Amino acid sequence: MLPQAAWIAVEFYSAFGVKLGVTLTPVGNGRLEVYLNGETLFKRTAENRKLPDLDMVKAMKNTVKEKLEALEAVAVQ
């Protein structure tokens, strides 16, 4: 799962830079999970062991973008 996890991390870093911290934690057993502040964005076991494709990663990035924009809007007030 490391290549897929690294790809997702690079996608997030490319989109958000230092606005978003990314942590990879190797656990084995084919687990691949993506969380944002405790919210599950992707869980391989919930996807019938399917690996994320480009559309799934784009959806995750959109969710992250919306959450970051909401946080930034609150910070400006």
Secondary structure, 3 states (H helix, E strand, C coil): CHHHHHHHHHHHHHHHHHHCCCCCCCCCCCCCEEEECCEEEEEHHHHCCCCCCHHHHHHHHHHHHHHHHHHHHHHHC
